[in-house]
Amino acid sequence: MTKINVTKPYLPPKSEYQQQVSEIFDNCILTNQGPKVQELESILKKYLQAENFHYVTNGTIALQLALKALAIEDGEIITTPFSYVATTSSILWERCKPVFVDIEADNFTIDVDKIEAAITPRTKAIMAVHVFGYACAIEKIQEIADRYKLKVIYDAAHSFGSRYKGQALSCYGDISTLSFHATKLFHTIEGGACIVKEKAVSDRLEMIKRFGHQGDDYYCLGINAKQDEFNAAMGLAIFPHLPEIIASRRYISETYDYHLTGVVERPKSQSGLEYNYAYYPVLFRSEEELLKVFAALNAEEIFPRRYFYPSLNNLPYLQEKQICPVSEDISRRIACLPFYPGLSEEIISKICQIIKTALLNVKMQETA
Ligand SMILES: *Cc1c(COP(=O)(O)O)cnc(C)c1O
């Protein structure tokens, strides 16, 4: 039995990557804003219609660079507890305090109606996540940020390929960050990006990402977040396949819908959102149901993942206990099903059958 994992990295035809690599060998430029990095940046800039775009080594450093470039060095950052750990860890790493605001039950993004109550004189920014590729309440968040003079950072790691009101979902806020990790919809093995609204902030980020100096002139404290040519080459080989990647994910999503409508709960998509089909999250009625379904799937070598669990306000290394009932509840009973181009209808059908049988067994035990 071949193992079915929650995701499988997309690989372009080998010859297309080899062609890219062969050009790197001809150029003998391996890093430091080489031709492949420049080409990928220009392609992605155009695709996203982003004025100020920085390709960096990963999506976590992108978040840290965002805080640094916006000169946020301490204070409180309002954020969501329902995300991958990097959203919170980047805030802590930059010596700021994450202040968790609970999420909406409909699509798991930060609950905008609860943001204002969490603002204090120490609040510097709102860091929200377009989780699973669904859009945050962008207009309302911006309105609050303007009123309280806060910066807005979007962790847009899931949103590449989503469009909101005709614009790439990855281009909102003062800075949006992307991840091009191998497990993401579009990847460069490891990689990430910062999309910056203001030119001055973008220039500062450019300096920070390469040690803070230009030649012998030293401007500011910097780090090394430069991406190299081989990673960019993977992106260049994959990018032309993006339309078929998204179309294939859409088809798989619809196949799951066909089997699972009425069986499990699903997030509600928003008006104005052109969805990228980044993940296929399903919500069970209870953690017990989830664990039973997992046991049944695992027995068949099928491995969904608990995205996202635990709710990040419960991370053991946080100094202070904060409570987010909605996120904690959803975290306990949500899972992402295997979801990647190439997943066959036969396997999807098998996965759904196992889920249905396991849920039926739970129900029979309840009524027994
Ligand atoms: C993947 C991910 C990141 C981190 O990206 P890396 O490129 O792996 O560092 C950050 N935030 C979210 C929501 C993610 O899913």
The ligand as a Tripos MOL2 file, in Angstrom:
@<TRIPOS>MOLECULE
LIG
   15    15     1     0     0
SMALL
NO_CHARGES

@<TRIPOS>ATOM
      1 C1          4.0250   27.5950    5.7710 C.3       1 LIG1
      2 C2          3.5880   28.7300    6.6030 C.ar      1 LIG1
      3 C3          4.4920   29.6790    7.1080 C.ar      1 LIG1
      4 C4          5.9720   29.4980    7.0690 C.3       1 LIG1
      5 O1          6.4990   29.3860    5.8500 O.3       1 LIG1
      6 P1          7.9550   28.7360    5.6310 P.3       1 LIG1
      7 O2          8.2420   29.0800    4.2190 O.co2     1 LIG1
      8 O3          7.7900   27.2570    5.8550 O.co2     1 LIG1
      9 O4          8.8840   29.3470    6.5960 O.co2     1 LIG1
     10 C5          3.9910   30.7780    7.7790 C.ar      1 LIG1
     11 N1          2.6870   30.9400    7.9820 N.ar      1 LIG1
     12 C6          1.7850   30.0370    7.5360 C.ar      1 LIG1
     13 C7          0.3400   30.2910    7.7860 C.3       1 LIG1
     14 C8          2.2140   28.8910    6.8640 C.ar      1 LIG1
     15 O5          1.3280   27.9690    6.4830 O.3       1 LIG1
@<TRIPOS>BOND
     1     1     2 1
     2     2     3 ar
     3     2    14 ar
     4     3     4 1
     5     3    10 ar
     6     4     5 1
     7     5     6 1
     8     6     7 2
     9     6     8 1
    10     6     9 1
    11    10    11 ar
    12    11    12 ar
    13    12    13 1
    14    12    14 ar
    15    14    15 1
@<TRIPOS>SUBSTRUCTURE
     1 LIG1         1 GROUP 0 **** ****
